[in-house]
Amino acid sequence: DIRHTQWGKELYKMRGQTIERVFADAKEKHGMRYTNLRGLRKVGHYLTLLFACMNLKKLALWKKRRGTFPPTVPALHSFFLKIFFAFNKKPLLGCIT
């Protein structure tokens, strides 16, 4: 009954812009059209990590737009560079070591 009210109709129009947008991005940008994993548990773990990353990205972009993103901490920057170079032999895009 709610969907037939004026409020319900307006809310339903917003659905394509908000809720379904997340799933469309996941399909197009993150390869969720199919999976190479087997088993519901493995797929569930993968999706949990994927959606957590998408939420963190959304939060970072939202905070950057509002200007509430904290300044970069040099200690963390060097820590992440060490981790990055531990997995990659060559620096990407001219990263400074």
Phi and psi restraints in degrees (range 20) as a CNS / XPLOR table:
assign (resid 1 and name C) (resid 2 and name N)
       (resid 2 and name CA) (resid 2 and name C) 1.0 -64.1 20.0 2
assign (resid 2 and name N) (resid 2 and name CA)
       (resid 2 and name C) (resid 3 and name N) 1.0 -37.4 20.0 2
assign (resid 2 and name C) (resid 3 and name N)
       (resid 3 and name CA) (resid 3 and name C) 1.0 -66.6 20.0 2
assign (resid 3 and name N) (resid 3 and name CA)
       (resid 3 and name C) (resid 4 and name N) 1.0 -15.9 20.0 2
assign (resid 3 and name C) (resid 4 and name N)
       (resid 4 and name CA) (resid 4 and name C) 1.0 -90.3 20.0 2
assign (resid 4 and name N) (resid 4 and name CA)
       (resid 4 and name C) (resid 5 and name N) 1.0 -7.1 20.0 2
assign (resid 4 and name C) (resid 5 and name N)
       (resid 5 and name CA) (resid 5 and name C) 1.0 -80.1 20.0 2
assign (resid 5 and name N) (resid 5 and name CA)
       (resid 5 and name C) (resid 6 and name N) 1.0 167.0 20.0 2
assign (resid 5 and name C) (resid 6 and name N)
       (resid 6 and name CA) (resid 6 and name C) 1.0 -63.1 20.0 2
assign (resid 6 and name N) (resid 6 and name CA)
       (resid 6 and name C) (resid 7 and name N) 1.0 -42.3 20.0 2
assign (resid 6 and name C) (resid 7 and name N)
       (resid 7 and name CA) (resid 7 and name C) 1.0 -62.1 20.0 2
assign (resid 7 and name N) (resid 7 and name CA)
       (resid 7 and name C) (resid 8 and name N) 1.0 -42.2 20.0 2
assign (resid 7 and name C) (resid 8 and name N)
       (resid 8 and name CA) (resid 8 and name C) 1.0 -64.6 20.0 2
assign (resid 8 and name N) (resid 8 and name CA)
       (resid 8 and name C) (resid 9 and name N) 1.0 -38.3 20.0 2
assign (resid 8 and name C) (resid 9 and name N)
       (resid 9 and name CA) (resid 9 and name C) 1.0 -67.0 20.0 2
assign (resid 9 and name N) (resid 9 and name CA)
       (resid 9 and name C) (resid 10 and name N) 1.0 -40.5 20.0 2
assign (resid 9 and name C) (resid 10 and name N)
       (resid 10 and name CA) (resid 10 and name C) 1.0 -67.2 20.0 2
assign (resid 10 and name N) (resid 10 and name CA)
       (resid 10 and name C) (resid 11 and name N) 1.0 -39.5 20.0 2
assign (resid 10 and name C) (resid 11 and name N)
       (resid 11 and name CA) (resid 11 and name C) 1.0 -64.6 20.0 2
assign (resid 11 and name N) (resid 11 and name CA)
       (resid 11 and name C) (resid 12 and name N) 1.0 -39.9 20.0 2
assign (resid 11 and name C) (resid 12 and name N)
       (resid 12 and name CA) (resid 12 and name C) 1.0 -65.6 20.0 2
assign (resid 12 and name N) (resid 12 and name CA)
       (resid 12 and name C) (resid 13 and name N) 1.0 -35.0 20.0 2
assign (resid 12 and name C) (resid 13 and name N)
       (resid 13 and name CA) (resid 13 and name C) 1.0 -63.4 20.0 2
assign (resid 13 and name N) (resid 13 and name CA)
       (resid 13 and name C) (resid 14 and name N) 1.0 -33.5 20.0 2
assign (resid 13 and name C) (resid 14 and name N)
       (resid 14 and name CA) (resid 14 and name C) 1.0 -76.2 20.0 2
assign (resid 14 and name N) (resid 14 and name CA)
       (resid 14 and name C) (resid 15 and name N) 1.0 -15.4 20.0 2
assign (resid 14 and name C) (resid 15 and name N)
       (resid 15 and name CA) (resid 15 and name C) 1.0 -58.7 20.0 2
assign (resid 15 and name N) (resid 15 and name CA)
       (resid 15 and name C) (resid 16 and name N) 1.0 -42.1 20.0 2
assign (resid 15 and name C) (resid 16 and name N)
       (resid 16 and name CA) (resid 16 and name C) 1.0 -66.6 20.0 2
assign (resid 16 and name N) (resid 16 and name CA)
       (resid 16 and name C) (resid 17 and name N) 1.0 -24.7 20.0 2
assign (resid 16 and name C) (resid 17 and name N)
       (resid 17 and name CA) (resid 17 and name C) 1.0 -88.5 20.0 2
assign (resid 17 and name N) (resid 17 and name CA)
       (resid 17 and name C) (resid 18 and name N) 1.0 -23.5 20.0 2
assign (resid 17 and name C) (resid 18 and name N)
       (resid 18 and name CA) (resid 18 and name C) 1.0 -111.8 20.0 2
assign (resid 18 and name N) (resid 18 and name CA)
       (resid 18 and name C) (resid 19 and name N) 1.0 -67.7 20.0 2
assign (resid 18 and name C) (resid 19 and name N)
       (resid 19 and name CA) (resid 19 and name C) 1.0 -71.8 20.0 2
assign (resid 19 and name N) (resid 19 and name CA)
       (resid 19 and name C) (resid 20 and name N) 1.0 -52.8 20.0 2
assign (resid 19 and name C) (resid 20 and name N)
       (resid 20 and name CA) (resid 20 and name C) 1.0 -69.7 20.0 2
assign (resid 20 and name N) (resid 20 and name CA)
       (resid 20 and name C) (resid 21 and name N) 1.0 -19.3 20.0 2
assign (resid 20 and name C) (resid 21 and name N)
       (resid 21 and name CA) (resid 21 and name C) 1.0 -63.1 20.0 2
assign (resid 21 and name N) (resid 21 and name CA)
       (resid 21 and name C) (resid 22 and name N) 1.0 -38.2 20.0 2
assign (resid 21 and name C) (resid 22 and name N)
       (resid 22 and name CA) (resid 22 and name C) 1.0 -62.6 20.0 2
assign (resid 22 and name N) (resid 22 and name CA)
       (resid 22 and name C) (resid 23 and name N) 1.0 -44.5 20.0 2
assign (resid 22 and name C) (resid 23 and name N)
       (resid 23 and name CA) (resid 23 and name C) 1.0 -70.8 20.0 2
assign (resid 23 and name N) (resid 23 and name CA)
       (resid 23 and name C) (resid 24 and name N) 1.0 -34.5 20.0 2
assign (resid 23 and name C) (resid 24 and name N)
       (resid 24 and name CA) (resid 24 and name C) 1.0 -65.4 20.0 2
assign (resid 24 and name N) (resid 24 and name CA)
       (resid 24 and name C) (resid 25 and name N) 1.0 -43.1 20.0 2
assign (resid 24 and name C) (resid 25 and name N)
       (resid 25 and name CA) (resid 25 and name C) 1.0 -63.1 20.0 2
assign (resid 25 and name N) (resid 25 and name CA)
       (resid 25 and name C) (resid 26 and name N) 1.0 -40.8 20.0 2
assign (resid 25 and name C) (resid 26 and name N)
       (resid 26 and name CA) (resid 26 and name C) 1.0 -62.7 20.0 2
assign (resid 26 and name N) (resid 26 and name CA)
       (resid 26 and name C) (resid 27 and name N) 1.0 -40.8 20.0 2
assign (resid 26 and name C) (resid 27 and name N)
       (resid 27 and name CA) (resid 27 and name C) 1.0 -68.7 20.0 2
assign (resid 27 and name N) (resid 27 and name CA)
       (resid 27 and name C) (resid 28 and name N) 1.0 -47.0 20.0 2
assign (resid 27 and name C) (resid 28 and name N)
       (resid 28 and name CA) (resid 28 and name C) 1.0 -80.2 20.0 2
assign (resid 28 and name N) (resid 28 and name CA)
       (resid 28 and name C) (resid 29 and name N) 1.0 -42.6 20.0 2
assign (resid 28 and name C) (resid 29 and name N)
       (resid 29 and name CA) (resid 29 and name C) 1.0 -95.5 20.0 2
assign (resid 29 and name N) (resid 29 and name CA)
       (resid 29 and name C) (resid 30 and name N) 1.0 -20.4 20.0 2
assign (resid 29 and name C) (resid 30 and name N)
       (resid 30 and name CA) (resid 30 and name C) 1.0 -122.5 20.0 2
assign (resid 30 and name N) (resid 30 and name CA)
       (resid 30 and name C) (resid 31 and name N) 1.0 15.8 20.0 2
assign (resid 30 and name C) (resid 31 and name N)
       (resid 31 and name CA) (resid 31 and name C) 1.0 64.7 20.0 2
assign (resid 31 and name N) (resid 31 and name CA)
       (resid 31 and name C) (resid 32 and name N) 1.0 40.7 20.0 2
assign (resid 31 and name C) (resid 32 and name N)
       (resid 32 and name CA) (resid 32 and name C) 1.0 -96.7 20.0 2
assign (resid 32 and name N) (resid 32 and name CA)
       (resid 32 and name C) (resid 33 and name N) 1.0 21.0 20.0 2
assign (resid 32 and name C) (resid 33 and name N)
       (resid 33 and name CA) (resid 33 and name C) 1.0 -73.3 20.0 2
assign (resid 33 and name N) (resid 33 and name CA)
       (resid 33 and name C) (resid 34 and name N) 1.0 -30.3 20.0 2
assign (resid 33 and name C) (resid 34 and name N)
       (resid 34 and name CA) (resid 34 and name C) 1.0 -152.9 20.0 2
assign (resid 34 and name N) (resid 34 and name CA)
       (resid 34 and name C) (resid 35 and name N) 1.0 171.5 20.0 2
assign (resid 34 and name C) (resid 35 and name N)
       (resid 35 and name CA) (resid 35 and name C) 1.0 -135.3 20.0 2
assign (resid 35 and name N) (resid 35 and name CA)
       (resid 35 and name C) (resid 36 and name N) 1.0 150.9 20.0 2
assign (resid 35 and name C) (resid 36 and name N)
       (resid 36 and name CA) (resid 36 and name C) 1.0 -97.0 20.0 2
assign (resid 36 and name N) (resid 36 and name CA)
       (resid 36 and name C) (resid 37 and name N) 1.0 -2.2 20.0 2
assign (resid 36 and name C) (resid 37 and name N)
       (resid 37 and name CA) (resid 37 and name C) 1.0 -83.9 20.0 2
assign (resid 37 and name N) (resid 37 and name CA)
       (resid 37 and name C) (resid 38 and name N) 1.0 154.4 20.0 2
assign (resid 37 and name C) (resid 38 and name N)
       (resid 38 and name CA) (resid 38 and name C) 1.0 -118.7 20.0 2
assign (resid 38 and name N) (resid 38 and name CA)
       (resid 38 and name C) (resid 39 and name N) 1.0 136.3 20.0 2
assign (resid 38 and name C) (resid 39 and name N)
       (resid 39 and name CA) (resid 39 and name C) 1.0 99.1 20.0 2
assign (resid 39 and name N) (resid 39 and name CA)
       (resid 39 and name C) (resid 40 and name N) 1.0 139.7 20.0 2
assign (resid 39 and name C) (resid 40 and name N)
       (resid 40 and name CA) (resid 40 and name C) 1.0 -64.0 20.0 2
assign (resid 40 and name N) (resid 40 and name CA)
       (resid 40 and name C) (resid 41 and name N) 1.0 -36.4 20.0 2
assign (resid 40 and name C) (resid 41 and name N)
       (resid 41 and name CA) (resid 41 and name C) 1.0 -65.0 20.0 2
assign (resid 41 and name N) (resid 41 and name CA)
       (resid 41 and name C) (resid 42 and name N) 1.0 -44.5 20.0 2
assign (resid 41 and name C) (resid 42 and name N)
       (resid 42 and name CA) (resid 42 and name C) 1.0 -65.7 20.0 2
assign (resid 42 and name N) (resid 42 and name CA)
       (resid 42 and name C) (resid 43 and name N) 1.0 -42.2 20.0 2
assign (resid 42 and name C) (resid 43 and name N)
       (resid 43 and name CA) (resid 43 and name C) 1.0 -65.5 20.0 2
assign (resid 43 and name N) (resid 43 and name CA)
       (resid 43 and name C) (resid 44 and name N) 1.0 -39.2 20.0 2
assign (resid 43 and name C) (resid 44 and name N)
       (resid 44 and name CA) (resid 44 and name C) 1.0 -62.4 20.0 2
assign (resid 44 and name N) (resid 44 and name CA)
       (resid 44 and name C) (resid 45 and name N) 1.0 -41.9 20.0 2
assign (resid 44 and name C) (resid 45 and name N)
       (resid 45 and name CA) (resid 45 and name C) 1.0 -64.3 20.0 2
assign (resid 45 and name N) (resid 45 and name CA)
       (resid 45 and name C) (resid 46 and name N) 1.0 -43.2 20.0 2
assign (resid 45 and name C) (resid 46 and name N)
       (resid 46 and name CA) (resid 46 and name C) 1.0 -61.7 20.0 2
assign (resid 46 and name N) (resid 46 and name CA)
       (resid 46 and name C) (resid 47 and name N) 1.0 -45.1 20.0 2
assign (resid 46 and name C) (resid 47 and name N)
       (resid 47 and name CA) (resid 47 and name C) 1.0 -66.3 20.0 2
assign (resid 47 and name N) (resid 47 and name CA)
       (resid 47 and name C) (resid 48 and name N) 1.0 -35.9 20.0 2
assign (resid 47 and name C) (resid 48 and name N)
       (resid 48 and name CA) (resid 48 and name C) 1.0 -61.4 20.0 2
assign (resid 48 and name N) (resid 48 and name CA)
       (resid 48 and name C) (resid 49 and name N) 1.0 -46.0 20.0 2
assign (resid 48 and name C) (resid 49 and name N)
       (resid 49 and name CA) (resid 49 and name C) 1.0 -65.2 20.0 2
assign (resid 49 and name N) (resid 49 and name CA)
       (resid 49 and name C) (resid 50 and name N) 1.0 -41.9 20.0 2
assign (resid 49 and name C) (resid 50 and name N)
       (resid 50 and name CA) (resid 50 and name C) 1.0 -62.8 20.0 2
assign (resid 50 and name N) (resid 50 and name CA)
       (resid 50 and name C) (resid 51 and name N) 1.0 -48.6 20.0 2
assign (resid 50 and name C) (resid 51 and name N)
       (resid 51 and name CA) (resid 51 and name C) 1.0 -70.1 20.0 2
assign (resid 51 and name N) (resid 51 and name CA)
       (resid 51 and name C) (resid 52 and name N) 1.0 -30.2 20.0 2
assign (resid 51 and name C) (resid 52 and name N)
       (resid 52 and name CA) (resid 52 and name C) 1.0 -64.3 20.0 2
assign (resid 52 and name N) (resid 52 and name CA)
       (resid 52 and name C) (resid 53 and name N) 1.0 -42.4 20.0 2
assign (resid 52 and name C) (resid 53 and name N)
       (resid 53 and name CA) (resid 53 and name C) 1.0 -64.8 20.0 2
assign (resid 53 and name N) (resid 53 and name CA)
       (resid 53 and name C) (resid 54 and name N) 1.0 -41.5 20.0 2
assign (resid 53 and name C) (resid 54 and name N)
       (resid 54 and name CA) (resid 54 and name C) 1.0 -63.1 20.0 2
assign (resid 54 and name N) (resid 54 and name CA)
       (resid 54 and name C) (resid 55 and name N) 1.0 -39.6 20.0 2
assign (resid 54 and name C) (resid 55 and name N)
       (resid 55 and name CA) (resid 55 and name C) 1.0 -67.5 20.0 2
assign (resid 55 and name N) (resid 55 and name CA)
       (resid 55 and name C) (resid 56 and name N) 1.0 -39.2 20.0 2
assign (resid 55 and name C) (resid 56 and name N)
       (resid 56 and name CA) (resid 56 and name C) 1.0 -65.2 20.0 2
assign (resid 56 and name N) (resid 56 and name CA)
       (resid 56 and name C) (resid 57 and name N) 1.0 -39.3 20.0 2
assign (resid 56 and name C) (resid 57 and name N)
       (resid 57 and name CA) (resid 57 and name C) 1.0 -64.4 20.0 2
assign (resid 57 and name N) (resid 57 and name CA)
       (resid 57 and name C) (resid 58 and name N) 1.0 -43.6 20.0 2
assign (resid 57 and name C) (resid 58 and name N)
       (resid 58 and name CA) (resid 58 and name C) 1.0 -62.7 20.0 2
assign (resid 58 and name N) (resid 58 and name CA)
       (resid 58 and name C) (resid 59 and name N) 1.0 -41.8 20.0 2
assign (resid 58 and name C) (resid 59 and name N)
       (resid 59 and name CA) (resid 59 and name C) 1.0 -64.8 20.0 2
assign (resid 59 and name N) (resid 59 and name CA)
       (resid 59 and name C) (resid 60 and name N) 1.0 -42.8 20.0 2
assign (resid 59 and name C) (resid 60 and name N)
       (resid 60 and name CA) (resid 60 and name C) 1.0 -63.7 20.0 2
assign (resid 60 and name N) (resid 60 and name CA)
       (resid 60 and name C) (resid 61 and name N) 1.0 -42.8 20.0 2
assign (resid 60 and name C) (resid 61 and name N)
       (resid 61 and name CA) (resid 61 and name C) 1.0 -66.0 20.0 2
assign (resid 61 and name N) (resid 61 and name CA)
       (resid 61 and name C) (resid 62 and name N) 1.0 -38.7 20.0 2
assign (resid 61 and name C) (resid 62 and name N)
       (resid 62 and name CA) (resid 62 and name C) 1.0 -64.6 20.0 2
assign (resid 62 and name N) (resid 62 and name CA)
       (resid 62 and name C) (resid 63 and name N) 1.0 -44.1 20.0 2
assign (resid 62 and name C) (resid 63 and name N)
       (resid 63 and name CA) (resid 63 and name C) 1.0 -67.9 20.0 2
assign (resid 63 and name N) (resid 63 and name CA)
       (resid 63 and name C) (resid 64 and name N) 1.0 -35.6 20.0 2
assign (resid 63 and name C) (resid 64 and name N)
       (resid 64 and name CA) (resid 64 and name C) 1.0 -65.4 20.0 2
assign (resid 64 and name N) (resid 64 and name CA)
       (resid 64 and name C) (resid 65 and name N) 1.0 -42.2 20.0 2
assign (resid 64 and name C) (resid 65 and name N)
       (resid 65 and name CA) (resid 65 and name C) 1.0 -63.6 20.0 2
assign (resid 65 and name N) (resid 65 and name CA)
       (resid 65 and name C) (resid 66 and name N) 1.0 -37.3 20.0 2
assign (resid 65 and name C) (resid 66 and name N)
       (resid 66 and name CA) (resid 66 and name C) 1.0 -81.2 20.0 2
assign (resid 66 and name N) (resid 66 and name CA)
       (resid 66 and name C) (resid 67 and name N) 1.0 -13.0 20.0 2
assign (resid 66 and name C) (resid 67 and name N)
       (resid 67 and name CA) (resid 67 and name C) 1.0 79.0 20.0 2
assign (resid 67 and name N) (resid 67 and name CA)
       (resid 67 and name C) (resid 68 and name N) 1.0 20.8 20.0 2
assign (resid 67 and name C) (resid 68 and name N)
       (resid 68 and name CA) (resid 68 and name C) 1.0 -104.9 20.0 2
assign (resid 68 and name N) (resid 68 and name CA)
       (resid 68 and name C) (resid 69 and name N) 1.0 11.9 20.0 2
assign (resid 68 and name C) (resid 69 and name N)
       (resid 69 and name CA) (resid 69 and name C) 1.0 -73.2 20.0 2
assign (resid 69 and name N) (resid 69 and name CA)
       (resid 69 and name C) (resid 70 and name N) 1.0 129.5 20.0 2
assign (resid 69 and name C) (resid 70 and name N)
       (resid 70 and name CA) (resid 70 and name C) 1.0 -68.9 20.0 2
assign (resid 70 and name N) (resid 70 and name CA)
       (resid 70 and name C) (resid 71 and name N) 1.0 154.5 20.0 2
assign (resid 70 and name C) (resid 71 and name N)
       (resid 71 and name CA) (resid 71 and name C) 1.0 -66.4 20.0 2
assign (resid 71 and name N) (resid 71 and name CA)
       (resid 71 and name C) (resid 72 and name N) 1.0 156.7 20.0 2
assign (resid 71 and name C) (resid 72 and name N)
       (resid 72 and name CA) (resid 72 and name C) 1.0 -68.7 20.0 2
assign (resid 72 and name N) (resid 72 and name CA)
       (resid 72 and name C) (resid 73 and name N) 1.0 136.3 20.0 2
assign (resid 72 and name C) (resid 73 and name N)
       (resid 73 and name CA) (resid 73 and name C) 1.0 -97.9 20.0 2
assign (resid 73 and name N) (resid 73 and name CA)
       (resid 73 and name C) (resid 74 and name N) 1.0 120.8 20.0 2
assign (resid 73 and name C) (resid 74 and name N)
       (resid 74 and name CA) (resid 74 and name C) 1.0 -58.3 20.0 2
assign (resid 74 and name N) (resid 74 and name CA)
       (resid 74 and name C) (resid 75 and name N) 1.0 -36.1 20.0 2
assign (resid 74 and name C) (resid 75 and name N)
       (resid 75 and name CA) (resid 75 and name C) 1.0 -64.0 20.0 2
assign (resid 75 and name N) (resid 75 and name CA)
       (resid 75 and name C) (resid 76 and name N) 1.0 -43.1 20.0 2
assign (resid 75 and name C) (resid 76 and name N)
       (resid 76 and name CA) (resid 76 and name C) 1.0 -68.1 20.0 2
assign (resid 76 and name N) (resid 76 and name CA)
       (resid 76 and name C) (resid 77 and name N) 1.0 -36.0 20.0 2
assign (resid 76 and name C) (resid 77 and name N)
       (resid 77 and name CA) (resid 77 and name C) 1.0 -60.6 20.0 2
assign (resid 77 and name N) (resid 77 and name CA)
       (resid 77 and name C) (resid 78 and name N) 1.0 -47.0 20.0 2
assign (resid 77 and name C) (resid 78 and name N)
       (resid 78 and name CA) (resid 78 and name C) 1.0 -67.3 20.0 2
assign (resid 78 and name N) (resid 78 and name CA)
       (resid 78 and name C) (resid 79 and name N) 1.0 -34.6 20.0 2
assign (resid 78 and name C) (resid 79 and name N)
       (resid 79 and name CA) (resid 79 and name C) 1.0 -62.3 20.0 2
assign (resid 79 and name N) (resid 79 and name CA)
       (resid 79 and name C) (resid 80 and name N) 1.0 -46.3 20.0 2
assign (resid 79 and name C) (resid 80 and name N)
       (resid 80 and name CA) (resid 80 and name C) 1.0 -68.4 20.0 2
assign (resid 80 and name N) (resid 80 and name CA)
       (resid 80 and name C) (resid 81 and name N) 1.0 -33.2 20.0 2
assign (resid 80 and name C) (resid 81 and name N)
       (resid 81 and name CA) (resid 81 and name C) 1.0 -64.3 20.0 2
assign (resid 81 and name N) (resid 81 and name CA)
       (resid 81 and name C) (resid 82 and name N) 1.0 -40.2 20.0 2
assign (resid 81 and name C) (resid 82 and name N)
       (resid 82 and name CA) (resid 82 and name C) 1.0 -62.6 20.0 2
assign (resid 82 and name N) (resid 82 and name CA)
       (resid 82 and name C) (resid 83 and name N) 1.0 -42.5 20.0 2
assign (resid 82 and name C) (resid 83 and name N)
       (resid 83 and name CA) (resid 83 and name C) 1.0 -65.1 20.0 2
assign (resid 83 and name N) (resid 83 and name CA)
       (resid 83 and name C) (resid 84 and name N) 1.0 -43.1 20.0 2
assign (resid 83 and name C) (resid 84 and name N)
       (resid 84 and name CA) (resid 84 and name C) 1.0 -60.5 20.0 2
assign (resid 84 and name N) (resid 84 and name CA)
       (resid 84 and name C) (resid 85 and name N) 1.0 -46.5 20.0 2
assign (resid 84 and name C) (resid 85 and name N)
       (resid 85 and name CA) (resid 85 and name C) 1.0 -76.1 20.0 2
assign (resid 85 and name N) (resid 85 and name CA)
       (resid 85 and name C) (resid 86 and name N) 1.0 -16.6 20.0 2
assign (resid 85 and name C) (resid 86 and name N)
       (resid 86 and name CA) (resid 86 and name C) 1.0 -69.4 20.0 2
assign (resid 86 and name N) (resid 86 and name CA)
       (resid 86 and name C) (resid 87 and name N) 1.0 -30.9 20.0 2
assign (resid 86 and name C) (resid 87 and name N)
       (resid 87 and name CA) (resid 87 and name C) 1.0 -96.3 20.0 2
assign (resid 87 and name N) (resid 87 and name CA)
       (resid 87 and name C) (resid 88 and name N) 1.0 -22.6 20.0 2
assign (resid 87 and name C) (resid 88 and name N)
       (resid 88 and name CA) (resid 88 and name C) 1.0 -118.1 20.0 2
assign (resid 88 and name N) (resid 88 and name CA)
       (resid 88 and name C) (resid 89 and name N) 1.0 127.9 20.0 2
assign (resid 88 and name C) (resid 89 and name N)
       (resid 89 and name CA) (resid 89 and name C) 1.0 -73.5 20.0 2
assign (resid 89 and name N) (resid 89 and name CA)
       (resid 89 and name C) (resid 90 and name N) 1.0 -38.9 20.0 2
assign (resid 89 and name C) (resid 90 and name N)
       (resid 90 and name CA) (resid 90 and name C) 1.0 -108.1 20.0 2
assign (resid 90 and name N) (resid 90 and name CA)
       (resid 90 and name C) (resid 91 and name N) 1.0 140.8 20.0 2
assign (resid 90 and name C) (resid 91 and name N)
       (resid 91 and name CA) (resid 91 and name C) 1.0 -69.8 20.0 2
assign (resid 91 and name N) (resid 91 and name CA)
       (resid 91 and name C) (resid 92 and name N) 1.0 146.1 20.0 2
assign (resid 91 and name C) (resid 92 and name N)
       (resid 92 and name CA) (resid 92 and name C) 1.0 -100.1 20.0 2
assign (resid 92 and name N) (resid 92 and name CA)
       (resid 92 and name C) (resid 93 and name N) 1.0 142.1 20.0 2
assign (resid 92 and name C) (resid 93 and name N)
       (resid 93 and name CA) (resid 93 and name C) 1.0 54.3 20.0 2
assign (resid 93 and name N) (resid 93 and name CA)
       (resid 93 and name C) (resid 94 and name N) 1.0 34.3 20.0 2
assign (resid 93 and name C) (resid 94 and name N)
       (resid 94 and name CA) (resid 94 and name C) 1.0 66.5 20.0 2
assign (resid 94 and name N) (resid 94 and name CA)
       (resid 94 and name C) (resid 95 and name N) 1.0 38.5 20.0 2
assign (resid 94 and name C) (resid 95 and name N)
       (resid 95 and name CA) (resid 95 and name C) 1.0 -63.6 20.0 2
assign (resid 95 and name N) (resid 95 and name CA)
       (resid 95 and name C) (resid 96 and name N) 1.0 141.9 20.0 2
assign (resid 95 and name C) (resid 96 and name N)
       (resid 96 and name CA) (resid 96 and name C) 1.0 -87.9 20.0 2
assign (resid 96 and name N) (resid 96 and name CA)
       (resid 96 and name C) (resid 97 and name N) 1.0 130.8 20.0 2
